[in-house]
C-alpha cells in the first residue's frame, strides 16, 4: 500500500496542484500569501 504524507495545505489553482505551504509569487508585487492552513 502506498500512503500519502499529510501536508498542511493542498490547493488546486489554475490547474496547478500546490501541496506545500510555500507562496509562489508571479510578479513580485504580492506581499501576502493567501494559502489556507499555513
Phi, psi and omega in degrees: 000139175261133178247137176276139177283147180282134176235158183291320187222129173232118182226146175246115181229122177060032180082006179248129180268120178257122183240027177214183183256021177279145176266128178254110182263133183273319187237001178080358181266349180273125182260336181249160181245127183261030179284140181275148177061024178250000000 
